[in-house]
């Protein structure tokens, strides 16, 4: 997998990304995280209408190597879940930034993204530069 870090995204230490479009945040996990996890076999995500809170776990991702919690970069209400990726989580490896998104959340406070990383900062962190 070629590791990409789209510049229009914000990243967390825990490898989730956020794409903000108005007051809707699209949340997924980075290509680096997908690469490190290996074969992804299961996803557990909240349901539409559930609230998520910045810094708290909103689900899990399971690979043949490990089970990891997914952490929210923003607080808000889930407005859409990517059911296609829940049904076929192995497809996260094909396109984590477009077809592989996990949730869309109506956010309550966009300033919560102030402490996330830019693409350059995230790339430097994960590649040890």
N, C-alpha and C positions, 0 to 999 in steps of 0.2 A: 504494500500500500504506500502510495506517495503521501507524505504528511503535508497537509496544507493548513494554513491559518488565515482564513478570510479576514480581511481588515475591517469589514463592517460588523464584526461580532465583538462582544465583550466576553472575557473568560474568567473562570474562577480557579483557585488553587486545586479544587477537587475535580477539575476537568470538564465541568459543564460549560456550555456557551449560551449566550443570550443574544438574540437579534431583536431589536426594538423597532416596532412600526406603529407610531402613534402611541396608544396606551396598551397595545398588545405585544407581549414578549413571547417569542418563539424560543423554546428551551430544548437543547440537545446535549450530546456529549461530543468532545473533540475527536478528531481522527487519531490523535496521539493516544487517547484513552482507549479507543476501539482497538488500536494496534497492540497496546499493552495487555488488554484483556484477552485477546485471542478470540476463539470461537464463542460468540455470544449465543446462549441457549434459552434465556428467559428474561422477561421484563415485567416488573410490577409497577404500575403507575396509578395515580389517583384517578377518580372519575370526574366527568364534567360536573361543575357546580361545587366541587370540593375547594377549600381554601388551602393555599400553601403559604408558608412563612419563611422569609429570608433566613438562611442559615440552618434551617431544619430539613431533615430528610423528607423527601416526597415520594420515594419509591426505591426499588432495588434493581440492579442489573446483575445477571448471573452469567458467568462464562464457564468454560471447562476448567479454568484456573482458579476462579474466586467468585464470591458474591460481594458486591460493593453497594453501599448506599448512594443514592442520588440526592444532591443538596440544592436547595432553591437559592438562586442569586437575588430573587425579588419576592415580594409578598403579593398575593393577589388571588383571584378566583380562576380556576381552570375553565376555559371556554371550549377547548377542543383537545382530544387525545388522538395520537396517531395510531389508530387501531390496526392499520396495515403492518406497522413495524412491531406492534405487540404480537400479532399473529405470526410474523416471520422475523424474529429479532436478528437472525443471522444476516439479514439484508442491511443492517446498520453499517457493516463494513464496506458496502458498495457506495454509499453516498451519505455520510453522517451529517453533512451541512444542508442538504436539500430534502431529499426524500426520507432521510433518517431522523427528522426532528421528532421529539417526544411529546411535548405539550405546547399549547398556546394558552397564555395566562393574561387576563386583564389585570394590569398592575395597579397598585394603589399609590406608589411613591417612586417615580423614576429616579429620584436622587439615591435610591438604594444601589444603583449601578455605579455610583461614584468610586467605590472601592474595588471594582473589578479591574482586570488587566486588558490592555490593548493587545492586538495580535502580536506585535513585536515583543512586548513584555512577556506574554505567555510563551512564545516560541523560545525566547532566551532562557526562560525558566526551565522548560521541559527538555531543552537540548543542552542545558548546562553551560550556556555562554556567559 
